[in-house]
Amino acid sequence: MYKVKKYKLVPRAVPQNIYEKLDEEQQNAVLNSEGRSIIIAGPGSGKTRVVTYKIVHLISRGVSPKRILLMTFTKAAAKEMIARARQVTGRDLNEMVAGTFHSVCNLFLRKYAQHVGYDNNFTILDRDDSKDLMRLVRSRVLSRMPAEMKKFIPHPEVLVSINSYMMNTLSDLSAAIKRKNPMLLDNYEIISEILAEYSIEKRKQNVMDFDDLLVNTLRLLQEKSRVKERLSEQFEWILVDEFQDTNKVQYMIVEELASKHGNIFVVGDDAQSIYSFRGARFENVEDFINIPGTRIFRIQTNYRSTQSIVELVNALIPSKSVPKVLKAIRSDGEKPVVVKTFDEEEQAQFVGQRIEELVEEGMRFSDIAVLYRTHKFSMRIEMELASRGIPYRILSGLRFVELAHIKDVLAFLRIVLNPLDAVSWVRIAKLFEGVGDKTASKLADTVARYVQSGVSYLDAIDAVRSSRKSALSKLREILENMKDMESPSEIIDFLMDDFYEEYLSYRYEDADERAQDVRKLSELASRYENLERFISDITTAENVESEEGTNESDRVTLSTIHQAKGLEWKAVFVISVNPGDFPNAIALREGNLDEEERLFYVAITRAKDQLYIVHQLFGSANPYVENYIKFSKGMNFIDRIPENLVEFWET
């Protein structure tokens, strides 16, 4: 038996000059943050670098990677920070626990799930899986109810949304329903029964949804002292990125995990907290700061925008946020421009023409973005860019006319225009309770035979043999009222008032926003007296292809502000900045204007060189929001802009 000499590997020393890459504020935040520390990171100030170098600093002090926990909101962010830290330190950081809140919680529960009533081999439901399971238990509960009650019970998507909000905010069901859709309060008892059965079914099947990962981890830490002691002992340091986007459960998990060593390093900007609809609390920043012993660091040097844009940003920092003054590194640049257009039509023309001018001056299309409060404002811009041959991409998802609720409404218009449109018949028929593929296809086939024989499509509906006769009768009634209407906006408004708005409230979690989209479609349609011309124009915009030879990546970006967070462009247009549009009508109605301020702040901080803030002479053209606007003095963001910091243009 031979002797083996133990050879000790010594960690490579971290180069001492690495901190020279940090500015004075960043160095202070990295080197002097001990115990509870919060870094208030202004836009464009290099927060990713600060988190990365905090990891580097801890490693250089001898903290083992396995004693550091990093929690982020995207997997990509965690990978980027670890990769950068590995590159700087030259160390293997594989033992470091880093990932999204959900992935970290999953890691804990794989070891300790039995303490919260699950086996460790539980499976995880994604969003679609959750809806499928909710559909199953919903059907089970509805089978015990009278048939006439079933149409008033929200769809699985809505139920999942209510349940998710309730769990992430630790609120009761009543509060969750009020926040998501107050119209459903009349169905409280049935919703409660469905959600209770959903919870039971998950335990029976040994499955968790994403919300369970968080809530069960919090339960584990609060109810099982030995597990909490073990985990809090393991992690000497806890680092959290985008802290302003944490919800109540996530914040409480962080505090529980730090109970042993008390070293929490969180980075964020409460002025950029824009996800309250999914439970995020900008108040978490204030709550964290108010705990005695918390140290506050500010990194306020802005590397993104010109001095002129930064000055405007400083003037428009949200009122309910930690005070800060951003400092620009870049030279003066052009003043931001506030543009007054007569209406949305002129707004689109201005944006299209100005984009062409910017490209002629040397910008690429990909250097330019058009940002809006909600997706409904993209349609008119899409049509304008298409007419000018300007290539674009929709960062905020589908094109406006590809949204499910817009396609539903357009299907009714297409049938009025062309009763032989079988695809549209199938689509609208399935909107009615109990009508499935079989009945919808039978209806489309029957209509085709009747219309081709010169018989009214209304008579064809009567001729369909189906057990869903009452649903088809309602469809017939709607179409009969529509058939003599010539104005496309008149048809849309009738459909909303008679049927579709109520349908939205039971079908979608974001029913109010979808209803606003349809009202916007009606507003666009009001410019047309002819249904055929309206359908043709929006279809042309929908199907337009980029110019031949155009680089696929060289496109103007159209995006909601939510989707644009964290991104930047040389030139940014923020459009429809009118009370009722932005801040939007729902926020005005609910008095939830703090988040609107933060959204506006996020929007203007995306611009590097040029910023255009566009509004209309008479504000929102949508009569649906007029009552909110009348009582919303001081809620016009344009009125808050200091005149000396901008140029004013008028079309």
Residue pairs with C-beta under 8 A, 6 or more apart in sequence:
11 59
11 91
12 89
12 90
12 91
13 60
14 56
14 59
14 60
14 88
14 89
15 88
18 53
18 56
18 88
19 27
19 30
19 31
19 53
21 49
21 53
22 30
22 49
22 50
22 53
23 46
23 299
23 301
25 45
25 297
25 298
25 299
25 300
25 301
26 46
26 49
26 50
26 53
26 299
28 297
29 37
29 39
29 50
29 54
29 297
29 299
30 50
30 53
30 54
30 57
31 57
32 295
32 297
33 39
33 54
33 265
33 295
33 297
34 263
34 295
35 262
35 263
35 264
35 293
35 294
35 295
36 258
36 262
36 263
36 264
36 288
36 291
36 293
36 294
36 295
37 264
37 265
37 266
37 294
37 295
37 296
37 297
38 243
38 266
38 267
38 268
38 285
38 288
38 289
38 294
38 295
38 296
38 297
39 47
39 50
39 265
39 266
39 267
39 268
39 297
39 298
39 299
40 268
40 269
40 270
40 285
40 296
40 297
40 298
40 299
40 300
40 322
40 324
41 47
41 50
41 267
41 268
41 269
41 299
42 269
42 271
42 298
42 299
42 300
42 301
42 302
42 324
42 326
43 269
43 272
43 302
43 304
43 305
43 313
43 326
43 602
43 605
44 302
44 303
44 304
44 305
44 568
44 605
45 299
45 300
45 301
45 302
45 303
45 326
46 299
46 301
46 303
47 241
47 267
47 268
47 269
47 299
48 77
48 80
48 81
48 84
48 241
49 84
50 267
50 299
51 70
51 81
51 239
51 241
51 265
51 267
52 81
52 84
52 85
52 88
53 85
53 88
54 239
54 265
55 68
55 70
55 81
55 82
55 85
55 93
55 96
55 239
56 85
56 88
56 89
58 68
58 237
59 65
59 85
59 89
59 91
59 93
60 89
63 236
63 237
64 95
65 91
65 92
65 93
65 94
65 95
65 96
66 95
66 96
66 97
66 234
67 234
67 235
67 236
67 237
68 96
68 97
68 235
68 236
68 237
68 239
69 96
69 97
69 98
69 104
69 235
69 237
69 238
69 239
69 257
70 78
70 81
70 82
70 96
70 97
70 98
70 99
70 239
70 240
70 241
71 98
71 99
71 100
71 101
71 104
71 238
71 239
71 240
71 241
71 250
71 254
72 78
72 81
72 98
72 99
72 100
72 101
72 240
72 241
72 242
73 100
73 101
73 241
73 242
73 245
74 100
75 99
75 100
75 103
77 241
77 242
78 98
78 99
78 100
78 241
81 98
81 241
82 93
82 96
82 98
85 93
86 92
86 93
97 104
97 107
97 235
99 107
101 214
101 246
101 250
101 253
102 210
102 213
102 214
105 213
105 214
105 216
105 217
105 253
106 124
106 213
108 217
108 220
108 231
109 116
109 118
109 120
109 122
109 208
109 213
109 216
109 217
109 220
110 120
111 120
112 120
112 220
112 224
112 227
113 119
113 120
113 122
113 216
114 120
115 220
115 223
115 224
115 227
116 216
116 219
116 220
116 223
117 203
118 203
118 206
118 208
118 216
119 206
121 206
122 206
122 207
122 208
123 206
123 207
123 208
124 207
124 208
124 209
124 210
124 213
125 133
125 202
125 207
125 208
125 209
125 210
126 210
127 160
127 210
129 207
129 209
130 160
130 209
130 210
131 156
131 157
131 160
132 156
133 198
133 201
133 202
133 205
133 207
134 156
134 159
134 160
134 163
134 194
134 198
135 156
136 201
137 194
137 197
137 198
137 201
138 153
138 156
138 159
138 194
140 197
141 190
141 193
141 194
141 197
142 150
142 153
145 153
145 190
149 190
150 433
151 433
151 506
152 186
152 187
152 506
153 187
153 190
153 191
153 194
153 506
154 162
154 181
154 184
154 187
154 191
154 506
154 507
155 506
155 507
155 508
157 507
157 508
157 509
158 180
158 181
158 184
158 506
158 507
158 508
158 509
158 511
159 191
159 194
159 195
159 198
160 509
161 180
161 509
162 173
162 176
162 177
162 180
162 181
162 184
162 191
162 195
162 509
163 176
163 195
163 198
163 211
164 209
164 210
164 211
164 278
164 279
165 171
165 176
165 179
165 180
165 278
165 279
166 172
166 173
166 175
166 176
166 195
167 211
167 212
167 214
167 215
167 249
168 211
168 214
168 247
168 248
168 249
168 278
168 279
169 175
169 176
169 247
169 248
169 249
169 279
170 248
170 249
171 179
173 188
173 191
173 192
173 195
174 185
174 188
177 184
177 185
177 188
177 191
178 185
180 509
181 505
181 509
181 511
181 512
183 505
183 511
184 191
184 505
184 506
202 208
202 209
202 212
208 216
214 247
214 249
214 250
214 253
215 249
217 253
218 249
218 252
218 253
218 256
220 227
220 228
221 227
221 228
221 231
221 253
221 256
221 257
222 228
222 252
222 256
228 256
228 259
229 260
231 257
232 256
232 257
232 258
232 259
232 260
232 261
233 260
233 261
235 257
235 258
235 261
236 261
236 263
237 261
237 263
237 265
238 254
238 257
238 258
238 263
238 264
238 265
239 265
239 266
239 267
240 246
240 254
240 264
240 265
240 266
240 267
240 268
241 267
241 268
242 267
242 268
243 266
243 267
243 268
243 284
243 285
243 288
244 268
244 269
244 270
244 271
244 272
244 273
244 280
244 282
244 284
244 285
245 268
245 273
245 275
245 280
246 254
246 280
246 281
246 284
247 278
247 279
247 280
247 281
247 284
248 279
248 281
248 284
249 279
251 281
251 284
251 287
251 288
254 264
254 266
255 264
258 264
266 288
268 285
269 321
269 324
270 282
270 285
270 286
270 320
270 321
270 322
271 317
271 318
271 321
271 322
271 324
271 598
271 601
272 565
272 598
272 601
272 602
272 605
273 280
273 281
273 282
273 285
273 595
273 598
274 280
274 561
274 562
274 565
274 595
274 598
274 599
274 602
275 562
276 282
276 592
276 595
282 320
282 321
282 594
282 595
282 598
285 322
286 322
288 294
289 296
289 322
296 322
298 324
300 324
300 325
300 326
300 327
301 326
301 327
301 329
302 310
302 313
302 326
302 327
302 328
302 329
303 329
303 330
304 568
304 605
304 608
305 313
305 328
305 330
305 333
305 605
305 607
305 608
305 609
306 328
306 330
306 331
306 332
306 333
306 334
306 608
306 609
307 328
307 330
307 331
307 332
307 333
308 332
308 333
308 334
308 335
308 336
308 645
309 328
309 333
309 336
309 604
309 607
309 608
309 609
309 611
310 326
310 327
310 328
311 328
311 645
312 336
312 604
312 611
312 641
312 642
312 645
312 646
313 326
313 601
313 604
313 605
314 325
314 326
315 640
315 641
315 642
315 645
316 600
316 601
316 604
316 637
316 640
316 641
317 323
317 324
317 601
318 594
318 597
318 598
318 601
319 594
319 597
320 594
320 597
321 598
333 609
333 610
334 609
334 610
335 645
335 646
335 647
336 604
336 607
336 610
336 611
336 612
336 613
336 645
336 646
336 647
337 610
337 611
337 612
337 613
337 646
337 647
337 648
337 649
338 613
338 614
338 615
338 638
338 641
338 646
338 647
338 648
338 649
339 347
339 350
339 612
339 613
339 614
339 615
339 648
339 649
339 650
339 651
340 615
340 616
340 617
340 648
340 649
340 650
340 651
341 347
341 349
341 350
341 614
341 615
341 616
341 617
341 650
341 651
342 616
342 617
342 651
343 616
343 617
343 618
343 621
344 377
344 380
344 523
344 576
344 616
344 621
345 380
345 527
346 616
346 651
347 380
347 575
347 576
347 614
347 616
348 380
348 381
348 383
348 384
349 384
349 651
350 614
350 651
351 370
351 381
351 384
351 573
351 575
351 612
351 614
352 381
352 384
352 385
352 387
352 388
352 390
354 573
354 612
355 365
355 368
355 385
355 390
355 556
356 388
356 390
358 367
358 368
358 571
358 610
359 365
359 368
363 570
363 571
364 554
365 390
365 391
365 392
365 554
365 555
365 556
366 553
366 554
366 555
366 556
366 557
367 569
367 570
367 571
368 556
368 557
368 569
368 570
368 571
368 572
368 573
369 556
369 557
369 558
369 559
369 564
369 567
369 569
369 571
369 572
369 573
369 606
370 378
370 381
370 556
370 557
370 558
370 559
370 572
370 573
370 575
371 559
371 560
371 561
371 564
371 572
371 573
371 574
371 575
371 603
371 606
372 378
372 381
372 558
372 559
372 560
372 561
372 574
372 575
372 576
372 582
373 560
373 561
373 576
373 581
373 582
373 583
373 584
373 599
374 513
374 516
374 517
374 560
374 584
375 396
375 397
375 400
375 403
375 517
375 560
376 400
376 516
376 517
376 520
376 521
377 520
377 575
377 576
377 581
378 394
378 396
378 399
378 400
378 558
379 400
379 401
379 520
379 521
379 524
379 538
379 541
380 524
381 558
381 575
382 392
382 394
382 399
382 400
382 541
382 558
383 537
383 538
383 541
385 391
385 392
385 556
386 540
386 541
386 544
387 541
389 547
390 556
391 546
391 547
391 550
391 554
391 555
391 556
392 555
392 556
392 557
392 558
393 555
393 556
393 557
393 558
394 558
394 559
395 557
395 558
395 559
395 560
395 563
395 564
395 567
396 558
396 559
396 560
396 562
396 563
397 403
397 563
399 542
400 406
400 517
401 407
401 410
401 538
401 539
401 541
401 542
402 542
403 514
403 517
405 504
405 508
405 514
405 517
405 518
406 517
406 518
406 521
407 427
408 427
408 428
408 431
408 500
409 492
409 495
409 500
409 518
409 521
410 424
410 521
410 535
410 538
411 421
411 423
411 424
411 427
411 428
412 424
412 428
412 478
412 479
412 482
412 491
412 495
413 488
413 491
413 492
413 531
413 534
413 535
414 421
414 424
414 535
415 421
415 424
415 425
415 428
415 457
415 479
416 479
416 482
416 483
416 485
416 491
416 531
417 531
417 532
417 535
419 447
419 451
419 457
420 447
420 448
420 451
420 452
422 444
422 445
422 447
422 448
425 440
425 443
425 444
425 447
426 437
426 440
426 441
426 443
426 444
428 475
429 435
429 439
429 440
429 443
429 444
429 472
429 475
430 436
430 437
430 440
431 500
431 503
432 468
432 471
432 472
432 474
432 475
433 468
433 471
434 467
434 468
434 471
435 466
435 468
435 471
435 472
439 464
439 466
439 468
439 472
442 464
442 465
442 466
443 460
443 461
443 464
443 466
443 472
446 460
446 461
446 463
446 464
447 457
447 460
447 461
449 460
450 456
450 457
450 459
450 460
450 463
451 457
451 460
457 479
458 476
458 479
458 480
458 483
461 472
461 473
461 475
461 476
461 479
462 476
464 472
466 472
474 499
478 495
478 498
478 499
481 494
481 498
482 491
482 494
482 495
485 491
485 494
486 529
486 530
486 531
487 525
487 526
487 528
487 529
487 531
488 525
488 528
488 531
488 534
488 535
489 522
489 523
489 525
489 526
489 528
491 531
492 518
492 521
492 522
492 525
493 522
496 515
496 518
496 519
496 522
500 518
501 515
501 518
504 511
504 514
504 515
504 518
505 511
508 514
512 586
513 586
516 584
516 585
516 586
516 622
516 624
519 622
519 624
520 622
523 621
523 622
524 538
525 534
528 534
528 537
546 552
546 555
557 564
557 569
559 567
561 574
561 599
561 602
561 603
562 599
564 602
564 603
564 606
565 602
567 606
568 606
568 607
568 608
569 606
569 607
569 608
570 607
570 608
570 609
570 610
571 607
571 609
571 610
571 611
571 612
572 603
572 604
572 606
572 607
572 610
572 611
572 612
573 612
573 614
574 582
574 600
574 603
574 604
574 611
574 612
574 613
574 614
575 614
576 582
576 614
576 615
576 616
576 620
577 600
577 613
577 614
577 615
577 637
577 638
578 615
578 616
578 619
578 620
578 636
579 588
579 619
579 620
579 628
579 629
579 632
579 635
579 636
580 588
580 619
580 620
580 622
580 625
580 626
580 628
580 629
580 632
581 619
581 620
581 622
581 625
582 596
582 599
582 600
582 637
583 593
583 596
583 597
583 600
583 632
583 635
583 637
584 596
585 620
585 622
585 624
585 625
585 628
586 592
587 593
587 595
587 596
588 625
588 628
588 629
588 632
588 635
589 628
593 635
600 637
604 611
604 613
613 637
613 638
613 641
613 646
615 638
619 629
619 636
620 626
620 629
